[in-house]
Amino acid sequence: AGALQRSKWIEGFEHDLGLPSERSVQHVVLHARLVVEGANLYYATMHMTGMLIFLLWLFVRHREAYRPVRQVMAWTTLGCLLVQLMPVAPPRMLPGVVDTGLLYGQSVYSNGLPIDQLSAMPSVHVAWAALVGYYVWRISASRWRWLGPAHAVITVFVVVVTGNHWWLDGIVAVAILVVCAWSVCGVRTAWRAVLLRWRPAAPELEPVA
């Protein structure tokens, strides 16, 4: 009951902000079966796959960035999980929003796995996708770096269209990501400054006669 109440509050708050309703966005594409099935498949498969490919790419091609980015990912995930201790129902549990996963037999929640379906706020899907999108664009010099931001945009579209997340779930997730990224950057910068300050100076060598 509490999770549903919070969902209704989010729905009203988004309306006050002038955001388009999840219902209206979903109804635009519900008639296009291939689009909806593709969104269901993307939601089910690209969350873990996208992050795994990204981390492997970092480790192999940009090893110097791997550790700080991994730290940002870990802290962001922890922050999201702590907020998720407060149950919030996804849009698909409210009247008027279609559970597209169930509609086409693609639901990741119908396979018997013990997954908490009342942890919609915030969206780890969006947090990870935004992290991948930002760091791929920032780190890579390849002409293919647009794939990172594209993954983030597609993920936001997918989580809303499938009825799995509110807009606010994604907004809060990105806010947590930004705080964690700045915190990791600040701590690492401060630690480097401490090391430089306390590193013993090299002894002066006696001139050779």
Sequence and secondary structure as in RCSB ss.txt:
>XXXX:A:sequence
AGALQRSKWIEGFEHDLGLPSERSVQHVVLHARLVVEGANLYYATMHMTGMLIFLLWLFVRHREAYRPVRQVMAW
TTLGCLLVQLMPVAPPRMLPGVVDTGLLYGQSVYSNGLPIDQLSAMPSVHVAWAALVGYYVWRISASRWRWLGPA
HAVITVFVVVVTGNHWWLDGIVAVAILVVCAWSVCGVRTAWRAVLLRWRPAAPELEPVA
>XXXX:A:secstr
 HHHHHHHHHHHHHHHHT   HHHHHHHHTT HHHHHHHHHHHHHHHHHHHHHHHHHHHHH HHHHHHHHHHHHH
HHHHHHHHTTS B  GGGSTT   HHHHTT  TTSSS    TTB SS HHHHHHHHHHHHHHHH  STTTTHHHH
HHHHHHHHHHHTTS  HHHHHHHHHHHHHHHHHHHHHHHHHHHHHHHHS          
